Structures are given as structure tokens and as C-alpha cells.
């Protein structure tokens, strides 16, 4: 089974927002939303055809594709006072917009397959936000309250699919000594408390050592990466008692060192932990792209046809993880 993470930043909240201005603008705007959803319908139908399972993310921390900053702009346009983008987690109007968007997505009837998203097994999981961060409260408590509220809302609409937060894995105040595992700073989330919420089905971490440990050697970056993965695996196993997915990792082609060597080392670490039992569930590399998508290359782009050695590494990992999963499923 191939698993892909798809960011679902499609006109958040606009399905229920009032759009002011000229009728032609309103009509063109709504037609664009329809086209976006039709595009997503096609993605899901193609994924089903090829046996790909999807994780769909409702919104982005970052401004790419709009992100939470777009919600803030809409609320300000509606006359609301918003002090900063992190009000996304607490302001009633922003939370209303976000919930409206979630409901519109989850309840959508696919125009191609005629299956509602909430009933489609091609979608493996929903993600609340890609890499949530909160500069207004580094303890993680504000984000934790938001995760609890939004996770409960998602499950009220759809209790068939898995749900995850979208966390990078930074530790917060719930276990102070664990903060030493962070790369020298906090981001307003708490890996432990955020994932202990009952409605969250599995934990995630991300890792970008060439950004987080910029200037350090390849050996130092991988040593840190191994500690990062192993500590989170231990906590997922003993405290959270939930599966763990390394949901994003990569190495920029614009930096120093070998991406292939880095990926091979990470994959080996993931496989060795997965052999211990069901906690380490897998890993997703950032990011696979097709020919002609060069404008979206952030340095981490992997076009399979243009990177045969990297393609082989990814293929080998997929095969050994699949074989491992099959061995666990066999009667002993």
C-alpha cells in the first residue's frame, strides 16, 4: 500500500462565508471553488484506482496555499479584530470558519466516484493542520485546547477515518525534561499532551535537520535525527500507546551532503524500530513530484524518473516495510 500526504488547502471556510461585491465576482469565485473540489474528487478517484491511501490535511500553519493567515485575513475583512495569526486557535469567528470548512470537506459527495468523503476508504486519515505552531503560548496548552475541540468536531462528523494532528513533534511543558530533545527551541506545541487526546488516533513527527540544525555536519545531523525518532517512538509506545508515523522528513538538494545516504540511514532506523512491534508505523518523505512541477521545488523535490538512486532507496524501503507488515499479520 502506498500512502501519500495531500494538503487540503482548498478555499477554507469559503463555502459558508458571505462574499461581498459584484455578482460576477461572486459567481467566478464560487465557480473556482467548484473547480478546486472537482480536482480533489479526481485525485481521490485516481488514488483509489492505483491503491494509494491518502492523508488529507485541512489547513496549513504556513502561508503556502493560504494557510491560517488566510482565515485571519477573511475575518479582518469581515470587521473582526484579530491581533495576530495565532488568534486562529482561540478567536470564535476563526474557529467557526475552520469548522465550516471541515464540514464542507468531510460531507462532500465525490462527483466521480459518488462516494462521500466521510465514507471513502481511499482516505486513510484526516489531519487537523500541517505543522501547527503558536508563538503566543510556547507551553502547548493553547494548541492543546484547540486540538481537543477540533478533534471532537471531526469525529462528530466522521468516526470511520483515522485522525491526526499534523505535529512536528516538539515537546512542551507536560514533561519538562523532554524539552532537551528539541532542537534548541519550542514552537507552542506539546508532543505528549497533544497526542494523548482520545480522538487523536496516531502520533506524527517531522524532521528537517538541515534547517533545524543548520551548519552542523551530516554525522551530527543524523545522530540528532536518530535520537529524535527514537525518543518519540519510546514515548508513543510507553506513554501515548499509539502508533507513530514519521510523517515528513527530507534533505534539501541545495545543501551539503548526500540525500541518498541520509534517507538510507533514516529508513534503516525506522525499519529497525518497526521490527520491535506495532508502534513505528512508517515514514513519508518530503516530497515526490511529477515532471513539469519545477516551480514548486523547495529544494526537497524528488522526481522519480530523474533520481534513479533515490527512487531505488524509496522502493526498497516500501518493500521491506510491506514484508514486515505481512509477517506481523501471519498467524504464529
N, C-alpha and C positions, 0 to 999 in steps of 0.2 A: 504494500500500500504506500503510495506517495502522498505526502502531506505538505500542503502549501499554506502559507500565511498570506491572506489578502487583506489589504487595508480598505475598509469600507468608509471612505470619507465622501460619501455621495450626498451633497446638498443637505447637511444635517439640520433637522428641525424645520426645513422649509415647507414640508408637506402640510403643516398646520399654521405656519406663520402668515400674518397678513402682509401682503405685498402691495405697497402703495405705488402710485404713479400711473402712467398711461396704460391703457388696456393692452396695446400691442406689446409693451414691455412685459406686462404681466403674463400674457399669453406665451411670448417667446421664452420667458423664464420658466414657466411650468412645462413647456414642451421640452426644454433642456433637461429638467428633472426626469421626465418620462424616458428620454433617451438614455440617461445615465442608468436608470433602473433596468431598462431593456438590455443594456450592455452587461449588467451584472447577471441578469437572467441567462444570458448567453454563456458567461463564464461558468456559472454553476452547472448548466446543462452539458458543457464540454468537459468539465471536471468529472461529472458522472459518467460520461461516455468512456473516459480513459482511466477510470478507477482512482481518481485523485480525490482526497478528502481536504476540506478547507477549514481554516480558522479565519473567521471574518471579524475584523476589528471595527468597532463603532465610530471611533474618533481618534485623533492624533494629539499628543502633547505638543508636537511641533507644528510649525505653520504650513508645512507641506500639505497640499490638498485642503487647506483651510485651517484644520486643527481647532483646538479650543478657542484660539484667538478669534476665529470667525464667529463663534457664538457670542463672544463679548461684543464684537462689532455690531451684530444684529440687535443685541439688547440695547446698546447705546443708541442705535438708530431709532429704536422704539421709545426712547426717552428715559431709559433706566440709568441710574447712577452705578457705574461699575468702576471700582478703584484700580483693579489690575486683572490680568488674565487668570490669576489663581482664585478669583471670586467664582470661577466656574464650578468649584466644588461646594459652594455654600449659598450662592445667590438663588432665590426661589425661581426667578424667571429663567435663568440659565439652566437650572435643573429641569424645568418644565420643557424647554426647548429640546434638551437632550433626551428626555423620556419620550417626547413626541416622535423624535427621530427613531429611537429604538423600536417603538411600537409599529411605526410605518414599515420598518425593515423586516421585523420578525413576522409580521402578519401578511407580508406581500405574497400574492399568488404569482408564481413564475409564469410568464406569458408563453414560454416554450414548453416546459415540462408539465404545466398545470398543477404543480405541487406547491403548496405554501412553504415558504422558507422554514417555518417552525416545524414542518413535518418532513423535511428533506434530509435523509441520512448522509447526503453528499457533504453537507455542512457538519463537520465534526464538533466544532465549538464556536462560541461567541467570545470576543474579547472586549472588555469594557473600554479600554484606552491603550493605545500604544505608548508605553513608557511614561506613565503618569509621574509628574513631579510637582512639588509645591514649595516655592521659595518663601511663602508666608509662614509656614509651620514645618520645621525640619523634623519634628518628633514623629511624624507619620500619623498623628491622631486625626487630623482633618481629612486626609485622604481615606483613612480607615472608615470614618463615618460615611463618607461618600460611597465607598465600595459596598458597605453594608446595605445602604439604601438602594443603590442601583442594581446590585446583585439580586436583591429580593424582588425588585421590579421585573427584571429579566425573567426570573424563574416563575413569576406570576403569569407571564405570557407564554412561556415555553419551558416546560420541565423535562423535555426529551433530550435536549442538547447539553453538552458539557459547557461550562463557563469558566473563564479565567480572567485575571485582572489585566495582564499585559505588563507585568512588573519587570524591571531590570534586575532586581534582587538586592538593592541596597538595604542594609539593616538600619533600624531606627532605635527608639528608646525602650522597647519592650524587653530586650536583653542587651543592656549597655555594653557588655564585654564583646558582643558580636560585632560592634561597630568597628573594631580593629580590622575586620576582614574587608571593609570598604576600601576603595582606592584613595583614601585620604579625605573624604568628604561625605556628606549626606545630601539627599535630594528631596526630603519630605515624604518618603515612604518607609514602610516597615515590613520587611520580608516576612517576618513571623506573624505579626498580628493581622496584616492584610490577608494572608493566606489561611489563617485559622477560621475565617468567616465560613460558616457552614455551606452557604450557597456557592462558594468557590470550589470547583472540583479538582483542579490540579494547579501546581505552582509552576511559575516560569522564572527564568533568569535570562539576561542578555549579557554580552561581554564584548567590548571593543578595546582591547588592551593598547592598540596603537594610538587611541585617543585618550583613554583614561590614564595610561602610564607613558605618555609621550616622552621620548628621549631616552627611555630605558632600553637595554639590549633585548634582543629576541629571547635569549635564555631567561632573563629576568621577567619578561612579559609572560612567557609560558609557565614559569614557576608560579607566578601570581595566578595565572589562569587556572592552573591545576588546583590551587588552594581554594579559589573562588568556587569552582564547580564542586569540589569535594565537600566543603563546608555546607553548601546549600543542600547537597544530596544527604548529608548526615542529618540536617535539620528537617528536611522533608520526610525522612524515614522515621526519626525518633520523636519529633515534636508535632509536625503537621500531619503525619501519617497519610500523605497524599503523594501521587506521582509528581515527578519533576521533569520539565522539558527545558532544555537549553534552546529557547525559542528564537534567539538571534545571536549569531556570532560571525565574525569575519575579519579579514585583514585587507587593508587597502593596497591596491596595486601601485599606488603613488608613494608609498612609504618604503621603509627599509625592510630587508629580509625577504624570505620566501613564503609566499602564501601557501603553497603546497605543503611545505614542511610544517607550518603552523596548523593547518587543517588536519593533517595526518596525526599530529600529536593530540589535538583536541578530540578527534574521533576515537583514538585509542583510549583516551581517558574515559570518554562516555561509554564505550563498549565494556571496558573493564568494570565500571560501576554497574552497568546494566546486568552483567553476569551475576551480580550479587542478589538479584531478585527484582521485584516489580517497581521499585521506586524510580530509577532513572529510565524514563520512557522514550527518550530520543533527543535529537538535535536538528535544528533548522539553520542552514547557512544563509547569510545575507550577502548578495541577493542574486538570484537567477534571472536573466533577461534574455529576450529574443533579439535576433538581428534587427537593426533599424531603430533600436531604443537608446542610442548613444546619448541623447540629450538628458536621459535620466541617470546616467552613470555618475555615481557619487564617489567613485574610486573602488567600490566593493562589487561592482558589476561582474558577473560571470556569465558569458555567453558560451554555452556548452560546445558548440561547433568550433569555437575559436580558442578554446582552452582544453585540449585533449587530456593533458595530465591531470588537471583539476577535475575534469569530468570523470576520469577513471577513479580518482580518490572518492568522489561522491558516490559513484556506482558501487564501489567495493563496500563502502560503509552501509549503504542501503541493503546490500545482500547479506552481510554478516548480521545486521540487526534483525532482518527478516527471519533469518535462520534461527537466531536466538529466540525470537518470539515464538516460532513454531516449536522449538524444543521445550519451552515452558508450557505450551498448550498440550503437549503429548502426555498421555497417562503414564505414571511412573509406578 
